[in-house]
Amino acid sequence: MNQTYSLVLYIAVFFGIMYFLMIRPQQKQQKSRQALLSSLKVKDKVITVGGIHGKIIRVKEDSVVLQIADKVEIEVAKSGIGSVENRKAEAEEPKVKKGKAETQEENPVGEADKAE
């Protein structure tokens, strides 16, 4: 009787660990991917899962039209979008206005004279 309880306890702990290590992170990743795909908009720069870089020019229900070069457009399924590039850049850059002193610090002395 005691062995049965301990076996059931071990099985329950095993499934608990499996849930928190495998199933839950996968569900979180799936939700974030679904949010990314549903928030695609015109002028987003994206990379497809095949490695094609392009800019969205039209968003349809299940697909997007990408401009990959001048006068070259392709239609890609939304599920084929791997990442959105310009959103990564916006998230990484702090939105702080630069003052005149900070602008001069960025330019070396020789280049500051050329810029003016």
GROMACS elastic network, one bead per residue, 0.5 to 0.9 nm:
[ bonds ]
;  ai    aj funct       b0    kb
    1     4     6  0.52235   500
    1     5     6  0.66589   500
    1     6     6  0.89295   500
    2     5     6  0.53203   500
    2     6     6  0.63746   500
    2     7     6  0.86854   500
    3     6     6  0.51224   500
    3     7     6  0.60417   500
    3     8     6  0.85828   500
    4     7     6  0.51079   500
    4     8     6  0.61802   500
    4     9     6  0.85215   500
    5     8     6  0.51459   500
    5     9     6  0.60644   500
    5    10     6  0.86248   500
    6    10     6  0.61288   500
    6    11     6  0.86106   500
    7    10     6  0.51178   500
    7    11     6  0.62247   500
    7    12     6  0.86114   500
    8    11     6  0.51305   500
    8    12     6  0.61201   500
    8    13     6  0.85972   500
    9    12     6  0.51079   500
    9    13     6  0.61336   500
    9    14     6  0.85220   500
   10    13     6  0.51327   500
   10    14     6  0.60476   500
   10    15     6  0.86820   500
   11    14     6  0.50133   500
   11    15     6  0.62609   500
   11    16     6  0.85592   500
   12    15     6  0.52626   500
   12    16     6  0.61256   500
   12    17     6  0.86628   500
   13    17     6  0.61657   500
   13    18     6  0.85653   500
   14    17     6  0.52129   500
   14    18     6  0.61894   500
   14    19     6  0.86502   500
   15    19     6  0.60647   500
   15    20     6  0.87186   500
   16    19     6  0.51318   500
   16    20     6  0.64088   500
   16    21     6  0.86280   500
   17    20     6  0.53039   500
   17    21     6  0.59983   500
   17    22     6  0.82563   500
   18    21     6  0.52334   500
   18    22     6  0.56040   500
   18    23     6  0.69482   500
   18    24     6  0.88915   500
   19    22     6  0.56038   500
   19    24     6  0.59448   500
   19    25     6  0.87214   500
   20    23     6  0.63712   500
   20    24     6  0.54596   500
   20    25     6  0.72729   500
   21    24     6  0.68093   500
   21    25     6  0.68477   500
   21    26     6  0.89854   500
   22    25     6  0.59526   500
   22    26     6  0.63833   500
   22    27     6  0.89029   500
   23    26     6  0.52822   500
   23    27     6  0.62724   500
   23    28     6  0.88306   500
   24    27     6  0.51415   500
   24    28     6  0.63244   500
   24    29     6  0.87216   500
   25    28     6  0.50679   500
   25    29     6  0.61638   500
   25    30     6  0.85642   500
   26    29     6  0.51005   500
   26    30     6  0.61197   500
   26    31     6  0.86612   500
   27    30     6  0.50335   500
   27    31     6  0.62163   500
   27    32     6  0.87126   500
   28    31     6  0.51691   500
   28    32     6  0.63003   500
   28    33     6  0.86721   500
   29    32     6  0.52010   500
   29    33     6  0.61684   500
   29    34     6  0.86055   500
   30    33     6  0.51404   500
   30    34     6  0.61420   500
   30    35     6  0.86130   500
   31    34     6  0.51091   500
   31    35     6  0.61846   500
   31    36     6  0.86504   500
   32    35     6  0.50250   500
   32    36     6  0.61945   500
   32    37     6  0.87334   500
   33    36     6  0.50007   500
   33    37     6  0.62408   500
   33    38     6  0.86075   500
   34    37     6  0.51914   500
   34    38     6  0.61238   500
   34    39     6  0.85813   500
   35    38     6  0.52106   500
   35    39     6  0.61364   500
   35    40     6  0.88967   500
   36    39     6  0.52957   500
   36    40     6  0.65836   500
   36    83     6  0.82249   500
   36    84     6  0.81274   500
   37    40     6  0.55801   500
   37    78     6  0.63869   500
   37    79     6  0.73107   500
   37    81     6  0.75384   500
   38    41     6  0.87362   500
   38    78     6  0.86190   500
   40    44     6  0.70151   500
   40    56     6  0.83408   500
   40    59     6  0.74689   500
   40    64     6  0.86514   500
   40    78     6  0.86655   500
   40    84     6  0.82950   500
   41    44     6  0.59406   500
   41    56     6  0.70479   500
   41    57     6  0.83769   500
   41    58     6  0.78897   500
   41    59     6  0.65795   500
   42    45     6  0.88023   500
   42    55     6  0.77723   500
   42    56     6  0.50865   500
   42    57     6  0.52169   500
   42    58     6  0.59401   500
   42    59     6  0.66718   500
   43    55     6  0.57107   500
   43    56     6  0.51688   500
   43    57     6  0.60976   500
   43    58     6  0.86254   500
   44    54     6  0.84745   500
   44    55     6  0.56639   500
   44    56     6  0.55210   500
   44    57     6  0.83020   500
   44    84     6  0.67088   500
   44    85     6  0.74909   500
   44    86     6  0.64198   500
   44    87     6  0.79376   500
   45    53     6  0.73647   500
   45    54     6  0.57667   500
   45    56     6  0.64718   500
   45    66     6  0.88918   500
   45    83     6  0.86892   500
   45    84     6  0.58379   500
   45    85     6  0.53755   500
   45    86     6  0.57316   500
   45    87     6  0.84121   500
   46    52     6  0.82031   500
   46    53     6  0.59168   500
   46    54     6  0.56188   500
   46    55     6  0.61252   500
   46    56     6  0.73541   500
   46    66     6  0.85280   500
   46    81     6  0.68500   500
   46    82     6  0.73698   500
   46    83     6  0.56765   500
   46    85     6  0.54501   500
   46    86     6  0.77413   500
   47    50     6  0.78841   500
   47    51     6  0.58436   500
   47    52     6  0.55072   500
   47    54     6  0.65132   500
   47    55     6  0.87530   500
   47    80     6  0.88640   500
   47    81     6  0.61785   500
   47    82     6  0.56074   500
   47    83     6  0.54048   500
   47    84     6  0.64391   500
   47    85     6  0.71648   500
   48    51     6  0.51866   500
   48    52     6  0.52623   500
   48    53     6  0.66702   500
   48    54     6  0.82507   500
   48    76     6  0.82557   500
   48    79     6  0.88598   500
   48    80     6  0.55267   500
   48    83     6  0.68800   500
   48    84     6  0.89271   500
   49    52     6  0.75313   500
   49    79     6  0.86916   500
   49    80     6  0.55489   500
   49    81     6  0.58199   500
   49    83     6  0.80134   500
   50    80     6  0.76888   500
   50    81     6  0.86188   500
   50    82     6  0.81712   500
   51    82     6  0.82376   500
   52    68     6  0.76210   500
   53    66     6  0.85766   500
   53    67     6  0.87110   500
   53    68     6  0.63689   500
   54    66     6  0.54654   500
   54    67     6  0.53640   500
   54    69     6  0.76930   500
   54    73     6  0.89028   500
   55    65     6  0.83194   500
   55    66     6  0.52660   500
   55    67     6  0.52358   500
   55    68     6  0.66585   500
   56    59     6  0.71853   500
   56    64     6  0.66056   500
   56    65     6  0.58208   500
   56    67     6  0.63561   500
   56    68     6  0.89964   500
   57    64     6  0.76676   500
   57    65     6  0.57786   500
   57    66     6  0.58262   500
   57    67     6  0.65180   500
   57    73     6  0.86645   500
   58    63     6  0.87567   500
   58    64     6  0.57395   500
   58    65     6  0.50999   500
   58    66     6  0.73530   500
   59    62     6  0.82770   500
   59    63     6  0.64998   500
   59    65     6  0.64781   500
   59    78     6  0.89383   500
   60    63     6  0.51385   500
   60    64     6  0.55590   500
   60    65     6  0.79068   500
   60    78     6  0.87932   500
   61    64     6  0.80540   500
   61    78     6  0.85323   500
   62    76     6  0.88134   500
   62    77     6  0.60208   500
   62    78     6  0.57815   500
   62    79     6  0.81644   500
   63    75     6  0.66611   500
   63    76     6  0.55013   500
   63    79     6  0.79747   500
   63    80     6  0.87270   500
   64    74     6  0.83703   500
   64    75     6  0.56905   500
   64    76     6  0.54730   500
   64    77     6  0.62918   500
   64    78     6  0.61729   500
   65    73     6  0.65219   500
   65    74     6  0.55614   500
   65    76     6  0.62311   500
   65    77     6  0.87370   500
   66    72     6  0.83811   500
   66    73     6  0.54585   500
   66    74     6  0.53067   500
   66    75     6  0.61627   500
   66    76     6  0.72283   500
   67    70     6  0.72619   500
   67    71     6  0.74426   500
   67    72     6  0.57938   500
   67    74     6  0.65819   500
   67    75     6  0.89357   500
   68    71     6  0.83439   500
   68    72     6  0.58690   500
   68    73     6  0.61034   500
   68    74     6  0.74384   500
   69    72     6  0.50794   500
   69    73     6  0.73651   500
   70    73     6  0.82713   500
   76    79     6  0.82174   500
   76    80     6  0.64130   500
   76    81     6  0.77504   500
   77    80     6  0.52798   500
   77    81     6  0.73702   500
   78    81     6  0.55912   500
   79    82     6  0.78516   500
   81    84     6  0.78502   500
   83    88     6  0.88698   500
   84    87     6  0.59258   500
   84    88     6  0.69546   500
   85    88     6  0.54283   500
   85    89     6  0.66827   500
   85    90     6  0.89551   500
   86    89     6  0.51285   500
   86    90     6  0.62342   500
   86    91     6  0.86844   500
   87    90     6  0.50173   500
   87    91     6  0.61147   500
   87    92     6  0.86171   500
   88    91     6  0.51976   500
   88    92     6  0.62442   500
   88    93     6  0.87362   500
   89    92     6  0.52491   500
   89    93     6  0.61741   500
   90    93     6  0.54584   500
   90    94     6  0.78434   500
   90    95     6  0.85102   500
   91    94     6  0.74387   500
   93    96     6  0.86426   500
   98   101     6  0.80797   500
   98   102     6  0.60261   500
   98   103     6  0.66214   500
   99   102     6  0.53773   500
   99   103     6  0.64220   500
   99   104     6  0.88795   500
  100   103     6  0.51677   500
  100   104     6  0.63517   500
  100   105     6  0.87878   500
  101   104     6  0.52473   500
  101   105     6  0.63311   500
  101   106     6  0.89140   500
  102   105     6  0.50999   500
  102   106     6  0.64858   500
  103   106     6  0.53379   500
  103   107     6  0.67412   500
  104   107     6  0.53116   500
  104   108     6  0.75694   500
  104   109     6  0.81274   500
  104   112     6  0.68232   500
  105   108     6  0.70128   500
  105   109     6  0.85885   500
  107   110     6  0.79973   500
  107   111     6  0.59503   500
  107   112     6  0.56545   500
  107   115     6  0.89727   500
  108   111     6  0.53912   500
  108   112     6  0.62162   500
  109   112     6  0.52874   500
  109   113     6  0.69091   500
  110   113     6  0.57743   500
  110   114     6  0.69372   500
  111   114     6  0.50769   500
  111   115     6  0.62181   500
  111   116     6  0.88717   500
  112   115     6  0.52017   500
  112   116     6  0.65681   500
  113   116     6  0.54807   500
